Amino acid sequence: MAQLTMYSTTWCGYCRRLKLQLDRAGIAYEEIDIERDPEAAKFVESVNGGNQTVPTVRFPDGTALTNPPFAAVVEKLAA
């Protein structure tokens, strides 16, 4: 089961970079395209002041980071 959820779009370069880094590190994640999932888009808006900013990463504890550097994701997962 995925440890985290990454909200993204198909055209987002920052999303592609973070996915590549997560894949290389063997970190499991569920990816949700906010352009295809209206509920996911609403969640992203709710944690980003009404903006659909991606990547937005949601952690198992319910917290979220917007456009986080890979090191911040690893640090949060280790906590």
N, CA, C and O atoms as a GROMACS GRO file, in nm:
protein
  316
    1MET      N    1   0.084  -0.118   0.000
    1MET     CA    2   0.000   0.000   0.000
    1MET      C    3   0.088   0.125   0.000
    1MET      O    4   0.194   0.127   0.063
    2ALA      N    5   0.045   0.226  -0.070
    2ALA     CA    6   0.123   0.348  -0.081
    2ALA      C    7   0.133   0.420   0.054
    2ALA      O    8   0.036   0.428   0.129
    3GLN      N    9   0.251   0.471   0.080
    3GLN     CA   10   0.273   0.548   0.202
    3GLN      C   11   0.222   0.690   0.187
    3GLN      O   12   0.190   0.756   0.286
    4LEU      N   13   0.215   0.737   0.064
    4LEU     CA   14   0.172   0.874   0.042
    4LEU      C   15   0.094   0.884  -0.087
    4LEU      O   16   0.096   0.794  -0.171
    5THR      N   17   0.026   0.997  -0.101
    5THR     CA   18  -0.051   1.026  -0.221
    5THR      C   19   0.005   1.152  -0.284
    5THR      O   20   0.024   1.253  -0.216
    6MET      N   21   0.031   1.144  -0.414
    6MET     CA   22   0.079   1.262  -0.485
    6MET      C   23  -0.027   1.305  -0.585
    6MET      O   24  -0.066   1.229  -0.674
    7TYR      N   25  -0.072   1.427  -0.568
    7TYR     CA   26  -0.168   1.486  -0.661
    7TYR      C   27  -0.088   1.558  -0.769
    7TYR      O   28   0.003   1.635  -0.739
    8SER      N   29  -0.124   1.532  -0.894
    8SER     CA   30  -0.044   1.583  -1.004
    8SER      C   31  -0.131   1.611  -1.126
    8SER      O   32  -0.253   1.597  -1.122
    9THR      N   33  -0.065   1.650  -1.234
    9THR     CA   34  -0.125   1.660  -1.367
    9THR      C   35  -0.027   1.596  -1.465
    9THR      O   36   0.090   1.575  -1.432
   10THR      N   37  -0.074   1.565  -1.584
   10THR     CA   38   0.013   1.501  -1.682
   10THR      C   39   0.121   1.594  -1.735
   10THR      O   40   0.226   1.548  -1.778
   11TRP      N   41   0.097   1.724  -1.732
   11TRP     CA   42   0.188   1.822  -1.792
   11TRP      C   43   0.286   1.884  -1.693
   11TRP      O   44   0.369   1.966  -1.733
   12CYS      N   45   0.278   1.849  -1.567
   12CYS     CA   46   0.358   1.914  -1.462
   12CYS      C   47   0.500   1.859  -1.456
   12CYS      O   48   0.521   1.743  -1.422
   13GLY      N   49   0.596   1.942  -1.489
   13GLY     CA   50   0.737   1.904  -1.484
   13GLY      C   51   0.785   1.875  -1.342
   13GLY      O   52   0.864   1.783  -1.321
   14TYR      N   53   0.739   1.954  -1.245
   14TYR     CA   54   0.778   1.931  -1.106
   14TYR      C   55   0.726   1.795  -1.058
   14TYR      O   56   0.792   1.727  -0.980
   15CYS      N   57   0.607   1.759  -1.105
   15CYS     CA   58   0.550   1.628  -1.070
   15CYS      C   59   0.634   1.515  -1.127
   15CYS      O   60   0.665   1.418  -1.057
   16ARG      N   61   0.672   1.528  -1.253
   16ARG     CA   62   0.755   1.424  -1.317
   16ARG      C   63   0.887   1.407  -1.243
   16ARG      O   64   0.932   1.295  -1.221
   17ARG      N   65   0.948   1.518  -1.204
   17ARG     CA   66   1.076   1.510  -1.132
   17ARG      C   67   1.059   1.440  -0.998
   17ARG      O   68   1.138   1.353  -0.963
   18LEU      N   69   0.956   1.478  -0.922
   18LEU     CA   70   0.936   1.415  -0.792
   18LEU      C   71   0.903   1.268  -0.807
   18LEU      O   72   0.951   1.186  -0.729
   19LYS      N   73   0.821   1.231  -0.906
   19LYS     CA   74   0.790   1.090  -0.929
   19LYS      C   75   0.917   1.011  -0.959
   19LYS      O   76   0.935   0.901  -0.906
   20LEU      N   77   1.003   1.064  -1.042
   20LEU     CA   78   1.128   0.997  -1.076
   20LEU      C   79   1.212   0.975  -0.950
   20LEU      O   80   1.267   0.867  -0.930
   21GLN      N   81   1.222   1.076  -0.866
   21GLN     CA   82   1.300   1.064  -0.743
   21GLN      C   83   1.238   0.960  -0.648
   21GLN      O   84   1.310   0.881  -0.588
   22LEU      N   85   1.106   0.962  -0.635
   22LEU     CA   86   1.040   0.863  -0.549
   22LEU      C   87   1.060   0.722  -0.603
   22LEU      O   88   1.087   0.629  -0.527
   23ASP      N   89   1.047   0.706  -0.734
   23ASP     CA   90   1.067   0.575  -0.796
   23ASP      C   91   1.209   0.525  -0.772
   23ASP      O   92   1.228   0.409  -0.736
   24ARG      N   93   1.307   0.611  -0.792
   24ARG     CA   94   1.447   0.571  -0.772
   24ARG      C   95   1.475   0.529  -0.629
   24ARG      O   96   1.556   0.439  -0.604
   25ALA      N   97   1.406   0.594  -0.534
   25ALA     CA   98   1.426   0.562  -0.393
   25ALA      C   99   1.340   0.445  -0.347
   25ALA      O  100   1.354   0.399  -0.234
   26GLY      N  101   1.252   0.396  -0.434
   26GLY     CA  102   1.166   0.284  -0.398
   26GLY      C  103   1.055   0.322  -0.301
   26GLY      O  104   1.007   0.237  -0.226
   27ILE      N  105   1.015   0.447  -0.302
   27ILE     CA  106   0.909   0.494  -0.213
   27ILE      C  107   0.775   0.478  -0.285
   27ILE      O  108   0.753   0.534  -0.393
   28ALA      N  109   0.686   0.402  -0.224
   28ALA     CA  110   0.555   0.378  -0.282
   28ALA      C  111   0.467   0.501  -0.269
   28ALA      O  112   0.471   0.571  -0.168
   29TYR      N  113   0.388   0.527  -0.373
   29TYR     CA  114   0.295   0.639  -0.369
   29TYR      C  115   0.180   0.609  -0.464
   29TYR      O  116   0.192   0.533  -0.559
   30GLU      N  117   0.068   0.672  -0.434
   30GLU     CA  118  -0.046   0.668  -0.524
   30GLU      C  119  -0.050   0.803  -0.594
   30GLU      O  120  -0.044   0.907  -0.529
   31GLU      N  121  -0.059   0.802  -0.724
   31GLU     CA  122  -0.066   0.926  -0.800
   31GLU      C  123  -0.210   0.949  -0.846
   31GLU      O  124  -0.274   0.859  -0.900
   32ILE      N  125  -0.258   1.070  -0.823
   32ILE     CA  126  -0.393   1.106  -0.865
   32ILE      C  127  -0.385   1.232  -0.951
   32ILE      O  128  -0.332   1.334  -0.907
   33ASP      N  129  -0.438   1.224  -1.071
   33ASP     CA  130  -0.442   1.336  -1.165
   33ASP      C  131  -0.562   1.423  -1.130
   33ASP      O  132  -0.676   1.381  -1.144
   34ILE      N  133  -0.535   1.544  -1.084
   34ILE     CA  134  -0.645   1.631  -1.039
   34ILE      C  135  -0.732   1.680  -1.155
   34ILE      O  136  -0.843   1.729  -1.133
   35GLU      N  137  -0.684   1.667  -1.277
   35GLU     CA  138  -0.765   1.707  -1.392
   35GLU      C  139  -0.867   1.598  -1.429
   35GLU      O  140  -0.959   1.623  -1.507
   36ARG      N  141  -0.850   1.480  -1.373
   36ARG     CA  142  -0.943   1.370  -1.399
   36ARG      C  143  -1.026   1.333  -1.277
   36ARG      O  144  -1.119   1.252  -1.286
   37ASP      N  145  -0.994   1.392  -1.163
   37ASP     CA  146  -1.062   1.357  -1.039
   37ASP      C  147  -1.104   1.486  -0.966
   37ASP      O  148  -1.022   1.547  -0.898
   38PRO      N  149  -1.229   1.527  -0.980
   38PRO     CA  150  -1.274   1.652  -0.920
   38PRO      C  151  -1.260   1.655  -0.767
   38PRO      O  152  -1.232   1.761  -0.711
   39GLU      N  153  -1.279   1.543  -0.701
   39GLU     CA  154  -1.263   1.540  -0.556
   39GLU      C  155  -1.118   1.564  -0.516
   39GLU      O  156  -1.090   1.632  -0.417
   40ALA      N  157  -1.026   1.508  -0.593
   40ALA     CA  158  -0.884   1.531  -0.566
   40ALA      C  159  -0.850   1.678  -0.588
   40ALA      O  160  -0.774   1.737  -0.511
   41ALA      N  161  -0.905   1.737  -0.692
   41ALA     CA  162  -0.882   1.879  -0.719
   41ALA      C  163  -0.932   1.964  -0.602
   41ALA      O  164  -0.868   2.062  -0.565
   42LYS      N  165  -1.046   1.928  -0.546
   42LYS     CA  166  -1.100   2.002  -0.431
   42LYS      C  167  -1.007   1.989  -0.310
   42LYS      O  168  -0.985   2.086  -0.238
   43PHE      N  169  -0.952   1.869  -0.289
   43PHE     CA  170  -0.858   1.852  -0.178
   43PHE      C  171  -0.736   1.942  -0.198
   43PHE      O  172  -0.694   2.012  -0.105
   44VAL      N  173  -0.680   1.940  -0.318
   44VAL     CA  174  -0.562   2.023  -0.346
   44VAL      C  175  -0.594   2.171  -0.323
   44VAL      O  176  -0.515   2.243  -0.263
   45GLU      N  177  -0.708   2.214  -0.369
   45GLU     CA  178  -0.750   2.353  -0.346
   45GLU      C  179  -0.762   2.382  -0.196
   45GLU      O  180  -0.727   2.491  -0.151
   46SER      N  181  -0.813   2.286  -0.120
   46SER     CA  182  -0.835   2.308   0.023
   46SER      C  183  -0.706   2.328   0.101
   46SER      O  184  -0.706   2.395   0.205
   47VAL      N  185  -0.596   2.272   0.054
   47VAL     CA  186  -0.469   2.286   0.126
   47VAL      C  187  -0.376   2.388   0.061
   47VAL      O  188  -0.264   2.410   0.107
   48ASN      N  189  -0.423   2.452  -0.047
   48ASN     CA  190  -0.339   2.548  -0.119
   48ASN      C  191  -0.411   2.681  -0.144
   48ASN      O  192  -0.395   2.743  -0.248
   49GLY      N  193  -0.490   2.722  -0.047
   49GLY     CA  194  -0.554   2.853  -0.056
   49GLY      C  195  -0.642   2.870  -0.178
   49GLY      O  196  -0.651   2.980  -0.233
   50GLY      N  197  -0.707   2.763  -0.222
   50GLY     CA  198  -0.794   2.770  -0.338
   50GLY      C  199  -0.726   2.744  -0.470
   50GLY      O  200  -0.792   2.742  -0.574
   51ASN      N  201  -0.596   2.724  -0.469
   51ASN     CA  202  -0.519   2.701  -0.592
   51ASN      C  203  -0.500   2.552  -0.617
   51ASN      O  204  -0.490   2.473  -0.524
   52GLN      N  205  -0.494   2.516  -0.743
   52GLN     CA  206  -0.467   2.377  -0.781
   52GLN      C  207  -0.317   2.360  -0.809
   52GLN      O  208  -0.276   2.334  -0.921
   53THR      N  209  -0.238   2.376  -0.704
   53THR     CA  210  -0.093   2.368  -0.715
   53THR      C  211  -0.047   2.224  -0.700
   53THR      O  212  -0.080   2.156  -0.602
   54VAL      N  213   0.030   2.178  -0.797
   54VAL     CA  214   0.085   2.042  -0.794
   54VAL      C  215   0.235   2.046  -0.818
   54VAL      O  216   0.284   2.139  -0.882
   55PRO      N  217   0.308   1.949  -0.769
   55PRO     CA  218   0.258   1.838  -0.690
   55PRO      C  219   0.220   1.880  -0.549
   55PRO      O  220   0.288   1.960  -0.485
   56THR      N  221   0.112   1.823  -0.502
   56THR     CA  222   0.075   1.830  -0.361
   56THR      C  223   0.083   1.687  -0.311
   56THR      O  224   0.026   1.596  -0.370
   57VAL      N  225   0.154   1.669  -0.202
   57VAL     CA  226   0.177   1.536  -0.146
   57VAL      C  227   0.106   1.527  -0.011
   57VAL      O  228   0.126   1.610   0.077
   58ARG      N  229   0.021   1.423   0.002
   58ARG     CA  230  -0.049   1.398   0.128
   58ARG      C  231   0.014   1.276   0.195
   58ARG      O  232   0.036   1.173   0.131
   59PHE      N  233   0.042   1.290   0.323
   59PHE     CA  234   0.109   1.186   0.400
   59PHE      C  235   0.007   1.105   0.480
   59PHE      O  236  -0.107   1.149   0.497
   60PRO      N  237   0.046   0.988   0.528
   60PRO     CA  238  -0.048   0.903   0.603
   60PRO      C  239  -0.111   0.972   0.724
   60PRO      O  240  -0.222   0.936   0.764
   61ASP      N  241  -0.042   1.069   0.782
   61ASP     CA  242  -0.098   1.139   0.900
   61ASP      C  243  -0.197   1.248   0.861
   61ASP      O  244  -0.251   1.317   0.948
   62GLY      N  245  -0.222   1.265   0.729
   62GLY     CA  246  -0.319   1.363   0.683
   62GLY      C  247  -0.261   1.498   0.648
   62GLY      O  248  -0.331   1.582   0.592
   63THR      N  249  -0.134   1.521   0.681
   63THR     CA  250  -0.072   1.647   0.646
   63THR      C  251  -0.033   1.648   0.499
   63THR      O  252  -0.026   1.544   0.434
   64ALA      N  253  -0.008   1.768   0.447
   64ALA     CA  254   0.026   1.781   0.305
   64ALA      C  255   0.138   1.882   0.288
   64ALA      O  256   0.152   1.977   0.365
   65LEU      N  257   0.218   1.859   0.183
   65LEU     CA  258   0.321   1.955   0.141
   65LEU      C  259   0.298   1.986  -0.005
   65LEU      O  260   0.263   1.898  -0.084
   66THR      N  261   0.319   2.112  -0.041
   66THR     CA  262   0.301   2.155  -0.178
   66THR      C  263   0.436   2.176  -0.244
   66THR      O  264   0.522   2.246  -0.193
   67ASN      N  265   0.453   2.112  -0.361
   67ASN     CA  266   0.576   2.118  -0.438
   67ASN      C  267   0.699   2.099  -0.348
   67ASN      O  268   0.791   2.180  -0.349
   68PRO      N  269   0.698   1.990  -0.271
   68PRO     CA  270   0.809   1.970  -0.177
   68PRO      C  271   0.934   1.919  -0.246
   68PRO      O  272   0.925   1.844  -0.344
   69PRO      N  273   1.049   1.958  -0.196
   69PRO     CA  274   1.172   1.893  -0.244
   69PRO      C  275   1.171   1.748  -0.196
   69PRO      O  276   1.112   1.714  -0.094
   70PHE      N  277   1.239   1.663  -0.272
   70PHE     CA  278   1.245   1.522  -0.239
   70PHE      C  279   1.292   1.500  -0.096
   70PHE      O  280   1.238   1.415  -0.025
   71ALA      N  281   1.392   1.576  -0.052
   71ALA     CA  282   1.446   1.560   0.083
   71ALA      C  283   1.340   1.586   0.189
   71ALA      O  284   1.340   1.520   0.293
   72ALA      N  285   1.249   1.678   0.165
   72ALA     CA  286   1.143   1.707   0.261
   72ALA      C  287   1.044   1.590   0.270
   72ALA      O  288   0.993   1.561   0.378
   73VAL      N  289   1.018   1.524   0.158
   73VAL     CA  290   0.930   1.408   0.158
   73VAL      C  291   0.994   1.295   0.239
   73VAL      O  292   0.929   1.234   0.323
   74VAL      N  293   1.120   1.269   0.213
   74VAL     CA  294   1.192   1.162   0.285
   74VAL      C  295   1.195   1.192   0.435
   74VAL      O  296   1.171   1.104   0.516
   75GLU      N  297   1.223   1.317   0.470
   75GLU     CA  298   1.229   1.357   0.611
   75GLU      C  299   1.093   1.337   0.678
   75GLU      O  300   1.086   1.285   0.790
   76LYS      N  301   0.987   1.378   0.611
   76LYS     CA  302   0.853   1.365   0.668
   76LYS      C  303   0.815   1.217   0.685
   76LYS      O  304   0.756   1.180   0.786
   77LEU      N  305   0.848   1.135   0.589
   77LEU     CA  306   0.817   0.991   0.600
   77LEU      C  307   0.895   0.925   0.713
   77LEU      O  308   0.846   0.831   0.775
   78ALA      N  309   1.015   0.973   0.740
   78ALA     CA  310   1.099   0.914   0.844
   78ALA      C  311   1.053   0.956   0.984
   78ALA      O  312   1.085   0.890   1.082
   79ALA      N  313   0.980   1.066   0.992
   79ALA     CA  314   0.938   1.119   1.123
   79ALA      C  315   0.830   1.034   1.187
   79ALA      O  316   0.784   1.065   1.297
   0.00000   0.00000   0.00000
